[in-house]
Amino acid sequence: MRTLTLASAAALALATAPTALQAQEHHAPRTDAARSEMPTTAEANREAMPGPPTTEIIPARGPGQPETVVTTYPGNLTPPPLSALDKDYPLCSRTRHDNCRNRGEGSHEVGKGG
């Protein structure tokens, strides 16, 4: 059994070696010109940062009501489209595991059991 295991490991190593060597042949080394075009880490981080948050104050609608403060953070995800919220997912089963709902989770329709 030990000999079979060692022979299998050797065969696997020999089978994957040409693929690894071929991948190394096609890799082009990076030149100094290509390195100078790449931004530094600090520059890349600065470009990736979104702008500062904006705050909007909506005046009160009447006396005794508070003002509404709305803060917007740029770079946040936008809400999903309404068509994405109107999907009807089938029940999960032994063969269906993705894009389905569990039996105990209920239904998307009000008053309809799961």
C-alpha positions, -999 to 999 in steps of 0.1 A, spaced: 0 0 0 29 23 8 45 17 -26 12 25 -43 8 58 -25 43 68 -33 39 59 -70 6 78 -71 23 109 -56 52 107 -81 28 103 -111 8 133 -100 40 154 -96 51 144 -131 17 151 -146 15 186 -133 51 196 -139 48 204 -177 18 226 -170 37 246 -144 68 249 -166 46 261 -195 30 288 -174 64 301 -164 75 303 -201 46 326 -210 51 350 -181 68 382 -193 90 399 -168 80 435 -158 102 461 -172 113 493 -155 90 513 -178 60 493 -168 69 498 -131 71 536 -135 36 537 -150 21 519 -120 10 542 -92 25 538 -57 4 523 -29 -3 557 -15 -14 571 -49 -37 541 -55 -53 544 -21 -59 582 -26 -76 575 -59 -98 547 -45 -111 568 -16 -145 583 -22 -152 620 -16 -162 633 18 -197 628 31 -223 655 24 -249 666 49 -282 681 39 -305 697 64 -342 697 55 -362 724 73 -390 715 96 -425 713 81 -441 731 110 -435 746 144 -424 721 170 -411 696 145 -374 688 142 -353 694 112 -343 663 91 -306 657 87 -296 635 57 -260 624 54 -249 609 21 -217 588 19 -204 586 -16 -193 552 -27 -221 533 -10 -240 508 -31 -272 520 -47 -304 503 -37 -314 473 -59 -339 479 -87 -376 473 -79 -377 444 -103 -351 425 -81 -374 429 -51 -404 414 -69 -390 379 -75 -409 347 -65 -385 320 -55 -395 283 -56 -392 261 -25 -358 244 -19 -357 206 -24 -331 179 -26 -322 189 -61 -326 227 -58 -303 245 -34 -297 278 -51 -322 307 -58 -349 291 -36 -365 296 -2 -367 272 27 -400 258 37 -402 276 70 -394 311 57 -429 319 46 -440 335 13 -435 367 -5 -473 372 -6 -491 385 25 -514 360 41 -501 330 21 -483 303 41 -449 289 32 
